[in-house]
Amino acid sequence: MWFEILPSAAIITVALAIPIYATYGLHKLVLGNPYRRNMDERFDRVMYLRDRRLTYNPYILNLFLSSRMKISWDFRQNNVVAIMLQD
């Protein structure tokens, strides 16, 4: 009957869904952030390197740093604590 395919379909659906949900935990474990930036194009890779150079954290996006800004960095927790304007 038609319902005999349900166990097979469920197994295939679960097998195809595992990598999608596993990458979330894997990125959280390896990168410290559950999301990965898209670096398919050269421009995206350059922007990733720029953000990493400016803020030491490539996941802070579109941050315009002027000469009046100072970043307070906490190396123990590996994140930016504060971005302050200098007078």
C-alpha positions, 0 to 999 in steps of 0.5 A: 500500500501507499503507506509502506513508503512512509518509513523510508521517506522519514529516514531519507528526510532525517538523513538530509536534515542532519547536515543542516542542523549539524553545521550550526553546532559545528560552527559554534564549537569551532568558530565560536559563532553559529553563523558563517559569513559568505565568502564565495566572491572575492569582495566578500573575502576582502570584507571579511579580512577588513572586518577582522583587521579592524575589530579583531572579530569578523562577525561585527559587520559594516563598522565604520571606524573613524580616527575618533573611535577606540575599541576595547577588546576582551581577549579572555572572552574573545569579543568587543567590549565597547566602542567609544568615541575619543574627544 
